[in-house]
């Protein structure tokens, strides 16, 4: 089984477990499900971080001196600062639906190995190692969730939620060119979109009927194909906190 297939399987199992937990908890509290909540609409605004994703290996080709050269770059993106927002509706005391978005950005340096054709001898390339700095990675994700909400007293709620995620990835990718006999690296952007899943938990503490604070932990991931790299894993573990509203 390939790594991509394993990632998809693990994400699917995580979502399924979330739904089973929500359904089991709802079944244990069936009488309360019929009661409408006092504040059915909830809105969250968060700042947080996304964990460091997996390394990416990209490849490209170029032509010089009548031959084709090639390059391969290993990019190790770093952890990213992120913004997150969610709005939802509880149609009972415990169950609801929500839609959210999250976005993050990081910068990293890639290591490029290039095979550069010789200007004087055919089929005798020179292997050079180059640095590709300031490779920017941006992720923008849209989440759809089924949510199970459990209240602890009047002021504290714990929400377990999960569902599909639509992930858009933009990744800085280096390209190699040769000026005279000197290879140089320039950075361009590649992008793609993939579908995956999300599952997580949110804990909120309200200081009034409508306003509070909270923290969340979530795993949201998808696999994206870029022009120079297939099966790139986007997303991962995310956590943060912020303001909670209910209406």
N, C-alpha and C positions, 0 to 999 in steps of 0.2 A: 504494500500500500504506500502511495506517495505521501510526502509531508503535507501537501495541500489537502489531500483526501482526509488525512488524520485531523487537520485543523477544522475542516468542515464538520467531521463527525463529532469532535469534542464540543464544538459550538452548538450543534443540534441537540446533543445530549444535555447540555447546560440549560438550554431553553426549555426542553421537555421537563426537566426536573423542576424548574421554576413554575411551570404550569401545573404540575402535579401537586406541588406544595400549596399553591393558591387554591386549587380545587379541593384538596383534602381539608384545608383550613376552613374553606367556605362551607363544606359539608358538615363540619363539626359545629358550625354556628349558624345553621340554616334559619332559625327564627329571626336573627338579627339582620339577615340579608334583605328582608322585606322592608326594613326601616330606611327611610330616606335620611341622608346626613344633613346636618344643619348648614354646612358650607360645602356644597358638592364640587365647586370649581377650585382647583389648586394650581398654583403657578410658582415655579422655582427658578431662581437665578443663581448660578454658581461660578466660581473660579476654581481651578484645580490643576492637575497635571496628568499627562499620559505617559505611561512607562516606556522605556526605551524599546523600540521595535527591533525585529530581526535585521541582520545585515542584508544588503541587496548587492547582487552582482549584475552589472550592465555590460553590454558589448556593443561595439560599433565598428564600421569600416570606413576607410578613406582611400583616395587614389593619389599617388604622387610618383613621379619619375616613370610613368608608364606601368606601374604595378599597383596592386591593392595592398594596403596596410590594414592592420586591425588593432583594436584596443579593448582591454577589459578593465573595469573599475569596480573595486569593492567599496561600498558606501556603508558606513555604520551610523545610522541616524541616532541622535540623542533623545533623551526625555524631553517632552514638550510642555510648555505652559498652555492651558486651554481655557476656553469659555464654554459654558453649558447653560442651556435654558430648557424648561419643560412646562407644558400646560396639559392639564387633564381634567376629567370629569368623573366623579364617583356617582354611579347610578344606584348604589346601595351603601350600607355602612362599611362593607368590606371590599367590594369589587368596583373597578373602574377601568377606564382606558386613558391613554396619554400619548402625546406626540412631543418629541423633543429634537433638539439639534445640539451638536457640540463641534468645536473647531479648535485645532491646535497647530502650532508651528515650531519648527526647530531648524538648526543649521549644523552642518557637519562638513568634514573634509574627507574626500575620497582618495584612494590610492590607485593610480592608473598604471597599468603595464601595457606598453605599446610596441608593436612590431612594425618598425619603420623601414621601408625599402631603401636600398643603397642607391645613391645617384650614379655610381660608376660600375657596379657589378650586379647582374641580374640574379634574382633568387638568393640574395645574401642580406637579409634584413638585420637591422640592429635592434636589440631589445633594450628599451629605455623605461625607467620608472619615473613617474611624474606625480605631483600632488595636485589635486583638484579641490581648491578651497571654496568655501561659501556656497555649499550645495544646500539649498533651502527645501524643506519638506513641509507641505501643508496638507492637513486632513480636515475634511468637512463631512460630518455624518448626520444623517436623519434617522431617528429612532421611532418606531411604533411599539407601544407596550400595552400589555394587559397587566393590571396592577391589583395586588391584594393588600389592603390596608388594615392594620391592627392598631387600635387606640389603647393607650395605657393612661388611664385617667382622662382628664379634659385637655391636658397640655402636650402630651407626647404621642406621636404616631410613628410606626415602623411600616414601611412600604416595601414589598417585594414585587419586582416588575421584570418583564422580559418580553421579547418579540423580535421582529426582523429589523435589520439595520441596512441602510443604503449609504455606502461610503464612497466619497470622491477623494482621490489622492492626486496631489501634484508634487512631483519629485524633481529636484534639480539633478540633471544628468550631464556628465562631462562629455565633450566631443574633442577629438584630437585632429589637429591640422598641422601641416608642415610649411614653414616659410623659409625658403632657401633650403638649408639642410637641418634646421632647428625645429623640433616638434614643440607645439604649444597646446595648452588645454584651455578650452572655453566651456562655459556652463550654459546649458539650455534647459528648458522645462518640458517634462512629459507628464501626461495626466491620463487617468482612467477611472472607471467607476465599477464597483462590485457590490454584491448583495451578500450579507452575512446575518449575524444575530447579536443580541445583547441580553444580558441578565444582570441584575444588581439589587442592591438594597439601599434605602434612604431612611435616615432617622431625623425626625423634626421635633423641635421644642418650641411651642408657641407661648409668647408673652402676653398676647391678647387674643380676642376671638379671630383676628384676621392676619396677624403678623408674627413671624417667628424666625428662627434660624435652624439650619440643618446641615447634615453631612451625608455624602453618598460614596459608595464604592460600586464599581460596575466593570464588567468585562464586555467589550463591544469590538467585534472584529469582522473583517471581510477579506477576501482575496481579490486582488486587482491585477489585471494584465496591462503592462506598459509596453510601448513599442520596442524598447530595448531590453525588457525583463518581464518574463511571464511569471504568474503566481506570486506576486508580491503581497506579503501579509500587511494589511493596514489595520490600525487600531490596536487593541490590547487592553491591559488593565488601566482603569482610570479612576481617579478619586478626587474629591474636593468638597467644598462647602459654600454656603451662602445664605441668601434670604429666602424665606418661605412665606407665601401669601395664600389665603383661602377666602372664598367669597360665597 
